[in-house]
Amino acid sequence: MSPRDPQPTTHRETGAATPAPLNRGVVAGSLLVTTIVLCGGLGFGIGALIGVPVVLGLLGLFAGLVAGFVLVHARFRDL
């Protein structure tokens, strides 16, 4: 088993290894997209208040991309 492979969990009664859940990639992708959309919306909203919604909206999207990668990496180190 390589260092990047997740450690399988075992059942106490049988000792059989169970694989990692299959939906973790979906959760990681959803976390990434949600972070991008929220940061973009936040940037657009703040930009609308000060008169530059497009500029701050785009900056928010890029900030959300970076923040999303950081969150996914922190949450799913073994993915």
C-alpha positions in Angstrom: 0.0 0.0 0.0 1.5 3.4 -1.0 1.5 6.4 1.4 -1.2 8.1 -0.6 -3.7 5.2 -0.4 -6.3 5.6 2.4 -6.0 3.2 5.3 -8.9 0.7 5.0 -11.1 0.4 8.0 -11.8 -3.0 9.4 -14.8 -4.6 11.0 -14.3 -5.8 14.5 -16.2 -9.0 14.1 -14.9 -10.2 10.8 -11.6 -8.3 10.4 -12.5 -7.6 6.7 -11.3 -4.3 5.2 -14.0 -2.0 3.8 -13.1 0.4 1.0 -13.4 4.2 1.3 -16.8 5.6 0.3 -17.2 6.3 -3.4 -19.0 9.6 -3.0 -16.0 11.5 -1.7 -15.0 12.9 -5.1 -18.5 14.2 -5.5 -18.4 15.9 -2.1 -14.9 17.4 -2.9 -16.2 18.8 -6.2 -19.3 20.2 -4.6 -17.2 21.9 -1.9 -15.0 23.4 -4.6 -17.9 24.7 -6.7 -19.8 26.0 -3.7 -16.7 28.0 -2.5 -16.2 29.5 -5.9 -19.8 30.5 -6.3 -20.1 32.0 -2.8 -16.8 34.0 -3.1 -17.9 35.2 -6.5 -21.3 36.3 -5.2 -19.7 38.0 -2.2 -17.3 39.8 -4.4 -20.1 40.9 -6.7 -22.2 42.0 -3.8 -19.5 44.1 -2.3 -18.6 45.5 -5.7 -22.2 46.5 -6.3 -22.1 48.5 -3.1 -19.0 50.4 -4.2 -19.7 50.6 -7.9 -17.4 48.0 -9.4 -19.4 44.7 -9.4 -17.7 43.0 -12.3 -14.2 43.6 -11.2 -14.8 42.4 -7.6 -17.0 39.6 -8.8 -14.1 38.3 -10.9 -11.7 38.7 -8.1 -14.1 36.9 -5.9 -14.3 34.0 -8.3 -10.5 33.6 -8.4 -10.3 34.0 -4.6 -13.0 31.3 -4.4 -11.0 29.0 -6.6 -7.9 29.3 -4.4 -10.0 29.0 -1.2 -11.8 26.0 -2.6 -8.6 24.1 -3.4 -7.3 24.9 0.1 -10.5 23.6 1.6 -10.6 20.4 -0.5 -7.0 19.7 0.2 -7.5 20.2 4.0 -10.6 18.1 4.1 -9.6 15.3 1.6 -5.8 14.9 2.0 -6.0 11.2 0.8 -8.1 11.8 -2.3 
